Amino acid sequence: MSDNPLPKKSPHRTRHLFIRQQTAVINAIRAHLAEFGIVAPVGRNGVEQLLGVVADSGDKRLPDVARACVAALGAQLRTPSGYRTGLDVIYWAEIPDFPPGVNLRPLTNLDMHG
């Protein structure tokens, strides 16, 4: 990489955009399903529970049109993960360039259960 500060910001800005987009899709899924009284806990497990309801065509709380719309959002939520994974390799490679004391690495199960 060159000494130009712009390329060092690009991975961070791009990753931040992906995260904002992912959050927007999750919020849309939750909002659409909440209109029909279908809610789940916050977090990845809650979203997976909601998408499970969408995938269950026998669950009649959700009209077919709404099911199709939310299923499309669910597909979008799952699709860019490969892009984010590839970007994370670049993103986390940049961490050594951060000032001392800045810790931006993701938490692992070991961190939480220490």
BELRA-V395979 format. One line per field, one symbol per residue. ss: DSSP state (2 for helix, 1 for strand, 0 for the rest). phi: phi as a letter, one per 30 degrees, with the letter a starting at -180 (. if undefined). burial: # if it has 9 or more other ideal C-beta (glycine too) atoms within 8 Angstrom, else .. A space follows every 10 residues. Layout:
ss = ???
phi = ???
burial = ???
This chain:
ss = 0000222222 2222222222 2222222222 2222000000 0002222222 2222200000 0002222222 2222222220 2222222222 2220222000 0000000022 2220
phi = .dddddddde dddddddedd dddddddded ddddecicba ddjedddddd dddddddddd dcdedddddd dddddddddd eddddddddd edddeeddde jcccdddced ddcg
burial = .......#.. ##.##..#.. ##..##.### .###.#.#.# .....##.## #.##...... .#...##.## #.##.##..# ...#..##.# #..##..... .......... ....
